[in-house]
Amino acid sequence: MNNPNDILLPLKFNVPNILTAFRLILTIVIAFLLIQGAPASVFIAGILLIIACISDGFDGYLARKLGQMTQSGAIFDLVVDLLLMGLILVLSIILGYWRRTSGLMPFNPYLYAGIVLAADSIVLAAIIVFFIKLIRLRTYKSVFPTPTTAARYAYATQMATLLVAITGIGPDWLLAALMYIAIVFTLAATFSYFKKGSYIFAK
């Protein structure tokens, strides 16, 4: 990976970053389709969510394969992931896609959403602090921590949970079970990520 200070430079126009930008566009389209609310629109939104998930893993693979790994690209990818999860999760709650797990999850779905969004907020706070240090200290040599294995599993289970919630596929207990599993992975990911990147918050 290049010098961490490359985050202060414009994003490079390369294949991984183009895929990440494509996922950002998909996020907006998915949100629009969910607001439409028609069965066909929701179905298409589910398909696009799957495509977004696939592209998330593919852009990282291409970055490594093509030797195009950069600090700015990695953070851009992470921010888009947070936006995708946060925006679609909040929107799906507002539109009532989680009502079917009432009685199966305490404070449904706010307990689940609160944990996921709180974890994402910690990562976002770390990104902001990282930016501030780079701007104030041009010689700052630290790199932003890459996602841990637990974080990757957490994101995968969160996306699977979101997909089941939006499309309505499977029984109610399946969605509830995925929510509990995602909570466990999210808490583990938050601990592992914070432990790995605690230096970001150090003076």
C-alpha positions in Angstrom: 0.0 0.0 0.0 1.2 3.5 -0.8 2.2 6.3 1.6 -0.8 6.9 4.0 -0.7 10.6 3.1 -2.0 9.7 -0.4 -5.5 10.1 1.2 -5.0 13.8 0.9 -4.6 13.5 -2.9 -7.5 13.0 -5.4 -8.7 9.5 -5.8 -6.9 7.7 -8.7 -9.1 6.7 -11.6 -8.5 3.0 -11.5 -10.6 -0.2 -11.7 -11.1 -0.8 -7.9 -12.2 2.8 -7.3 -14.5 2.7 -10.3 -16.2 -0.4 -8.8 -16.5 1.4 -5.5 -18.1 4.4 -7.1 -20.4 2.0 -8.9 -21.4 0.6 -5.5 -22.1 4.2 -4.3 -24.5 4.7 -7.3 -26.1 1.4 -6.5 -26.8 2.6 -3.0 -28.7 5.5 -4.3 -30.7 3.4 -6.8 -31.5 0.8 -4.1 -32.8 3.5 -1.8 -35.0 5.0 -4.6 -36.4 1.5 -5.4 -37.3 0.8 -1.8 -39.1 4.1 -1.5 -41.1 3.2 -4.6 -42.3 0.2 -2.6 -43.8 -1.8 -5.6 -43.0 -5.5 -5.4 -41.1 -5.4 -8.6 -39.0 -2.4 -7.4 -38.2 -4.2 -4.1 -37.2 -7.4 -6.0 -34.8 -5.3 -8.2 -33.5 -3.6 -5.1 -32.7 -7.0 -3.6 -30.9 -8.1 -6.8 -28.9 -4.8 -6.8 -28.0 -5.3 -3.1 -26.5 -8.7 -4.0 -24.5 -7.1 -6.8 -23.3 -4.5 -4.4 -22.1 -7.1 -2.0 -20.3 -9.0 -4.8 -18.6 -5.8 -6.1 -17.4 -5.1 -2.5 -15.3 -8.2 -2.4 -14.3 -7.9 -6.1 -12.8 -4.4 -5.9 -10.5 -5.4 -3.1 -9.4 -8.5 -5.1 -8.7 -6.4 -8.2 -6.8 -3.8 -6.1 -4.4 -6.5 -4.9 -4.2 -8.3 -8.3 -3.5 -5.2 -10.3 -1.2 -3.6 -7.7 -3.5 -0.7 -7.3 -3.9 -0.7 -3.5 -3.9 2.8 -2.0 -4.8 4.3 1.3 -7.3 6.6 -0.3 -9.0 3.8 -2.2 -9.3 1.6 0.9 -10.9 4.4 2.9 -13.2 5.3 0.0 -14.3 1.7 -0.1 -14.9 1.6 3.7 -16.9 4.8 3.6 -19.1 3.5 0.8 -19.7 0.3 2.8 -20.8 2.3 5.8 -23.1 4.5 3.7 -24.7 1.5 2.0 -25.4 -0.3 5.2 -26.4 2.8 7.2 -28.7 4.4 4.6 -30.5 1.2 3.5 -30.9 -0.1 7.1 -32.4 3.2 8.4 -34.6 3.5 5.3 -35.8 -0.1 5.5 -36.8 0.5 9.2 -38.7 3.6 8.3 -40.5 1.7 5.6 -41.5 -1.1 7.9 -39.5 -4.0 6.5 -38.6 -5.3 10.0 -42.0 -5.5 11.5 -42.3 -9.3 11.0 -39.7 -10.0 13.7 -41.8 -8.2 16.4 -41.8 -10.5 19.4 -38.7 -12.3 18.2 -36.2 -9.5 18.9 -36.3 -7.2 22.0 -37.1 -3.6 21.0 -37.4 -4.8 17.4 -35.6 -3.7 15.3 -34.0 -0.9 17.3 -31.7 -3.1 19.4 -30.3 -4.6 16.3 -30.1 -1.4 14.3 -28.6 0.5 17.3 -25.7 -2.0 17.6 -24.9 -2.0 13.9 -25.1 1.8 13.5 -23.1 2.3 16.7 -20.4 0.0 15.4 -20.3 1.9 12.1 -20.2 5.2 13.9 -17.0 4.1 15.7 -15.4 3.3 12.4 -16.5 6.6 10.9 -15.2 8.5 14.0 -11.8 6.7 13.5 -11.8 7.8 9.8 -12.5 11.4 10.8 -9.8 11.4 13.5 -7.4 9.8 10.9 -8.2 12.6 8.5 -7.6 15.3 11.1 -4.2 13.9 12.0 -3.2 13.7 8.4 -4.2 17.3 7.8 -2.6 18.7 10.9 0.5 16.5 10.8 1.7 16.1 7.3 4.4 13.7 8.5 1.8 11.4 10.1 3.0 7.9 9.1 0.3 5.6 10.4 -2.0 3.8 8.0 -5.7 3.2 8.6 -6.3 -0.3 9.9 -7.6 -2.8 7.4 -10.8 -4.7 8.3 -10.3 -7.6 10.6 -11.6 -11.1 9.8 -14.4 -10.6 12.3 -15.3 -7.3 10.6 -15.6 -9.1 7.3 -17.9 -11.7 8.8 -20.0 -9.0 10.5 -20.5 -7.1 7.3 -21.4 -10.3 5.4 -24.0 -11.3 8.0 -25.4 -7.7 8.2 -25.9 -7.7 4.4 -27.5 -11.1 4.5 -29.9 -9.9 7.2 -30.7 -6.7 5.3 -31.4 -8.7 2.1 -33.8 -11.1 3.9 -35.5 -8.2 5.6 -36.0 -6.2 2.4 -37.1 -9.1 0.1 -39.2 -10.8 2.8 -37.9 -14.2 1.9 -37.9 -17.1 4.4 -39.8 -17.4 7.7 -39.8 -14.8 10.4 -37.6 -16.8 12.6 -34.9 -16.9 9.9 -34.7 -13.1 9.9 -34.6 -13.0 13.7 -31.9 -15.6 13.8 -29.8 -13.7 11.3 -30.2 -10.5 13.4 -28.9 -12.3 16.5 -26.0 -13.8 14.6 -25.2 -10.4 13.1 -25.2 -8.8 16.5 -22.7 -11.3 17.8 -20.4 -10.8 14.8 -20.8 -7.0 15.0 -19.8 -6.9 18.7 -16.8 -9.1 18.0 -15.8 -7.0 15.0 -16.1 -3.8 17.0 -13.8 -5.2 19.7 -11.3 -6.6 17.2 -11.3 -3.5 15.0 -10.9 -1.1 18.0 -8.1 -3.2 19.4 -6.3 -3.2 16.1 -6.8 0.5 15.4 -6.8 2.0 18.9 -3.6 3.9 17.9 -5.8 6.1 15.8 -7.3 7.7 18.9 -4.0 7.9 20.7 -2.5 11.4 21.1 
